[in-house]
Amino acid sequence: KGSVEVILPDTVSSTRYVEFDAPYLKESFQKAGLKASQYVVQNALGSDATQFSDAQTDITKGATVLVVDALDSGVGAHIESYAKAHGVPVIDYDRLVLGGQRKYYVSFNNVQVGKLIGQGMVSCVAAWGVKKPQLIVMKGAPTDNNATLFAQGYNAVLAPHFSSGWKDVSNPAGTWDPPTALSEFQQQYTAHPNINAALIPNDENGAPIIHYLQNKGIKPKTFPTTGQDATLTGLQNILSGYQCGTVYKPIYLEAQAAAALAMYVRASATPPASLLNGKTLDPQTKTEVASVLLTPTWVTTANMNSTVIADRFVPASQLCKGKYKAQCAAAGITS
């Protein structure tokens, strides 16, 4: 009974929420058999107040399940406390709410996401022949538990390399705001012009940094950078030799998993173990949250065609325009 209400966080930290999550979630609820009146997919547009207000309104209108990708754990915990007081279960979507009272969690294995970013950097440094790597290691927003998990993954990969010759030059505070990320990078690059590689946790943050490096005259395949989310710009930066790779997360699988889980919760039924395939620790409450954890993939020119293109995550017709047409052909990318 009742409706399923999804509240996405913003349109800035990643283009994914508008381009992929919203349409995939709507499609998944439709395929699960819900009528248009039985689900809503909203976006808080970067406002904690809006996200909490949306949750209140949804519950007042008869929502029996909330699927929330919280802007931060503060507003997430506030939403979950309010929902619990009104008898409405919450599914954390993509980001775990620290100190929250959610029932389940749906995401990718985020430590593994970080490991793939770290391993991608290591492989790229070797492939591009970077001598004496001098890294700036960037992070996502400190308020985002996923950013913490990503860092846990890539720091573990990088640690032995820093112990055996690589130099950890700088570790800025972290952000998911691309202009702020660019400012962080510019400050550190000015202070440490010896930096010759940048571990960047997503494509959105990387795009303005790569543009800045290009304007500085940096040549292709000489200054490794990393990314995540398989955005159009990120993939084009990979093709042009300015980004080593990107972590691809098939968001349609995450949306389908969230919809499937929501259907069980809406029916007050216990989801099967085949769906709930893991547990995630909430370090604040010291509780293990039953989770759906999906598998990410590191994408380079070698497997771009068999992953993001094959899944139609990014159409080849968009990716391979203009100057990227020849680079697509060299990578074996076909429409």
C-alpha positions in Angstrom: 0.0 0.0 0.0 1.0 3.6 -0.3 3.6 5.3 -2.5 7.3 5.1 -2.9 9.0 8.5 -2.7 12.6 9.0 -3.9 14.6 12.2 -2.9 17.8 12.7 -4.8 20.4 15.2 -3.4 21.5 17.7 -6.1 22.4 18.3 -9.7 26.0 19.6 -9.1 28.0 16.8 -7.4 27.4 14.6 -10.4 25.3 14.8 -13.6 24.3 11.3 -12.9 21.2 12.2 -10.7 19.5 14.0 -13.6 20.8 12.0 -16.6 20.6 8.5 -15.1 19.2 8.0 -11.6 15.9 9.8 -12.1 15.0 8.3 -15.4 16.2 4.8 -14.4 14.3 4.9 -11.1 11.1 5.9 -12.9 11.5 3.2 -15.4 12.2 0.6 -12.7 9.1 1.5 -10.7 7.0 1.3 -13.9 8.4 -2.1 -14.7 7.8 -3.2 -11.1 4.1 -2.5 -11.8 3.6 0.8 -10.0 1.2 3.4 -11.4 2.5 6.9 -12.0 0.5 8.0 -8.9 2.3 5.4 -6.7 5.9 6.8 -7.0 7.7 10.1 -7.1 11.3 10.9 -7.9 12.4 14.3 -6.7 15.7 16.3 -6.4 16.5 18.5 -3.4 18.7 20.8 -5.6 21.4 21.0 -3.0 19.3 22.2 -0.1 19.1 20.4 3.2 15.9 22.3 4.0 14.3 21.2 0.7 15.3 17.6 1.2 13.7 17.5 4.7 10.6 19.4 3.6 10.2 17.0 0.7 10.3 14.0 3.1 7.7 15.6 5.4 5.4 16.4 2.4 5.8 12.8 1.0 4.9 11.3 4.3 1.9 13.6 4.8 0.7 12.6 1.3 0.8 8.9 2.1 4.3 7.6 1.3 4.9 4.2 2.9 8.6 4.0 1.7 11.2 6.7 1.4 14.3 6.1 -0.8 16.8 8.9 0.2 20.2 9.9 -1.2 21.0 12.4 1.6 22.9 15.5 0.9 24.8 14.9 4.1 24.3 12.7 7.2 22.9 15.6 9.2 19.8 16.0 7.1 19.7 12.3 6.4 19.5 11.4 10.1 16.8 14.2 10.6 14.7 12.7 7.8 15.1 9.2 9.1 14.2 10.1 12.7 11.1 11.9 11.4 10.1 9.0 9.2 10.6 6.5 12.0 8.3 8.5 14.2 5.7 8.3 11.5 6.1 4.6 10.9 7.7 5.0 7.4 10.8 2.9 6.6 13.7 4.5 4.8 16.1 3.0 2.2 19.5 4.8 2.0 20.3 5.1 -1.7 23.9 5.4 -2.8 25.2 7.1 0.3 24.9 5.7 3.8 23.5 8.1 6.4 25.8 8.0 9.4 23.9 7.8 12.7 20.8 7.1 10.7 17.8 4.8 11.3 17.3 3.4 7.8 16.1 -0.1 7.2 18.3 -1.0 4.2 21.1 0.5 2.0 21.6 0.2 -1.7 24.9 1.2 -3.3 28.0 0.1 -5.0 30.9 -1.4 -3.1 32.5 2.0 -2.4 35.7 0.8 -0.9 36.2 -1.2 -4.1 35.4 2.0 -6.1 38.4 3.6 -4.3 40.6 0.6 -4.9 39.9 0.8 -8.6 40.8 4.5 -8.7 44.1 3.7 -6.8 44.9 0.7 -9.0 44.1 2.8 -12.1 46.6 5.4 -11.0 49.3 2.9 -10.4 48.8 1.2 -13.8 48.7 4.6 -15.5 51.9 5.9 -13.9 53.6 2.8 -15.3 52.0 2.9 -18.7 52.7 6.6 -19.2 56.3 6.3 -18.0 56.0 8.9 -15.2 59.3 9.1 -13.4 59.3 9.8 -9.7 55.6 10.3 -9.3 54.7 13.4 -7.2 51.0 13.0 -6.4 48.2 15.3 -5.2 45.6 13.1 -3.6 42.2 14.7 -3.7 39.0 13.7 -2.0 35.2 14.2 -2.2 33.2 16.2 0.4 34.2 15.4 4.0 30.4 15.2 4.8 29.9 12.3 2.3 30.5 8.8 3.7 31.1 7.5 0.2 34.0 9.9 -0.2 35.5 8.5 3.0 35.1 4.9 1.7 36.6 5.9 -1.7 39.6 7.4 0.1 39.9 4.3 2.3 40.2 2.2 -0.9 42.7 4.3 -2.8 44.8 5.2 0.2 45.3 1.5 0.9 46.5 1.0 -2.7 48.8 4.0 -2.7 50.4 3.5 0.7 53.0 0.9 -0.3 54.0 3.1 -3.3 54.5 6.1 -1.1 56.7 3.9 1.1 58.8 2.9 -1.9 59.6 6.1 -3.8 56.4 7.9 -4.8 55.8 11.2 -3.0 52.5 12.2 -1.4 52.8 15.9 -2.1 49.4 17.3 -1.0 46.0 16.2 0.4 43.4 19.0 0.1 40.3 19.1 2.3 38.0 17.7 -0.3 34.8 18.7 -2.1 32.2 17.6 -4.7 32.0 21.2 -6.1 34.1 21.3 -9.3 35.0 25.0 -9.1 36.2 24.5 -5.5 38.1 21.4 -6.5 39.8 23.4 -9.3 40.7 26.1 -6.7 42.2 23.5 -4.4 44.3 22.1 -7.2 45.5 25.4 -8.5 46.6 26.5 -5.0 48.5 23.2 -4.5 50.0 23.2 -8.0 51.2 26.7 -7.6 52.8 25.9 -4.3 54.2 22.5 -5.5 54.9 22.8 -9.3 56.7 19.4 -9.0 53.2 17.7 -8.9 53.0 15.4 -11.9 49.9 13.2 -11.2 46.5 13.9 -9.6 44.3 11.3 -8.0 40.8 12.8 -8.5 37.8 11.0 -7.1 35.3 11.8 -9.9 35.1 13.1 -13.5 33.2 16.2 -12.5 36.0 17.5 -10.3 38.6 16.4 -12.8 37.1 18.2 -15.9 38.1 21.8 -14.9 41.4 20.6 -13.6 42.3 18.8 -16.8 41.2 22.0 -18.8 43.6 24.0 -16.5 46.4 21.6 -17.2 45.8 21.7 -20.9 46.0 25.5 -20.8 49.3 25.1 -19.0 50.7 23.2 -22.0 50.6 19.7 -20.4 50.9 17.1 -23.1 48.7 14.0 -23.4 49.8 10.9 -21.5 52.3 12.8 -19.3 50.2 13.8 -16.3 47.9 11.0 -15.0 44.6 11.8 -13.5 41.7 9.6 -12.4 37.9 9.8 -12.2 34.6 8.2 -11.5 31.1 8.1 -12.9 31.9 7.6 -16.6 30.6 11.0 -17.7 30.8 12.1 -21.3 33.5 14.6 -20.5 35.4 12.0 -18.4 35.4 9.5 -21.2 36.5 12.1 -23.8 39.4 13.0 -21.4 40.3 9.4 -21.4 40.3 9.2 -25.2 42.4 12.3 -25.5 45.1 11.0 -23.0 44.5 13.3 -20.1 42.6 10.9 -17.8 43.8 7.4 -17.0 40.3 5.9 -16.6 37.0 6.2 -14.7 35.0 4.0 -12.4 31.8 3.0 -14.2 28.9 2.2 -11.9 25.9 0.8 -14.0 23.3 3.1 -12.3 20.5 1.2 -14.0 21.4 -1.8 -11.8 21.4 0.4 -8.7 18.0 1.9 -9.6 16.6 -1.6 -10.3 17.9 -2.8 -7.0 16.4 0.1 -5.1 13.0 -0.4 -6.8 13.0 -4.1 -6.1 13.9 -3.5 -2.5 11.2 -0.8 -2.2 8.6 -3.2 -3.4 9.4 -5.7 -0.6 9.4 -2.9 2.0 6.1 -1.5 0.6 4.6 -5.0 1.0 6.0 -5.4 4.5 7.9 -8.5 3.2 11.4 -9.6 4.0 13.7 -9.2 1.0 15.6 -12.4 -0.1 19.3 -13.0 0.6 19.8 -13.0 -3.2 19.0 -9.3 -3.2 20.5 -8.3 0.2 24.1 -9.5 -0.6 26.1 -7.6 2.1 26.3 -5.6 5.2 27.6 -2.0 5.7 28.9 -0.7 9.0 27.5 2.6 10.3 30.5 3.7 12.3 28.5 6.1 14.4 25.8 3.7 15.6 28.1 0.6 15.4 25.4 -1.2 13.6 25.5 -3.4 10.5 23.0 -2.3 7.8 21.7 -5.0 5.5 22.7 -3.9 2.0 22.6 -4.4 -1.7 26.2 -3.8 -2.9 26.8 -3.7 -6.6 30.1 -4.2 -8.5 31.9 -1.2 -10.1 34.3 -1.5 -13.2 37.4 0.5 -14.1 37.0 1.8 -17.7 39.8 2.7 -20.0 40.1 2.9 -23.8 40.6 -0.9 -23.7 37.1 -1.8 -22.4 35.1 1.4 -23.1 33.2 -0.2 -26.0 32.2 -3.3 -24.0 31.0 -1.4 -21.0 29.6 2.1 -21.1 29.0 2.0 -24.9 27.5 -1.5 -24.8 25.2 -0.5 -21.9 24.2 2.7 -23.8 25.3 4.6 -20.7 26.9 7.1 -23.0 25.9 6.9 -26.7 28.8 6.5 -29.1 27.1 9.2 -31.3 27.7 11.7 -28.5 31.1 10.5 -27.4 32.7 10.3 -30.9 31.9 13.7 -32.2 34.4 16.0 -33.9 38.0 15.5 -32.8 37.1 12.4 -30.8 35.9 10.5 -33.9 39.4 9.2 -34.8 40.2 8.5 -31.1 37.0 6.4 -30.9 38.0 4.5 -34.0 41.4 3.8 -32.5 39.8 2.5 -29.3 37.5 0.2 -31.3 34.4 2.1 -30.3 31.4 1.5 -32.6 27.8 2.6 -32.4 
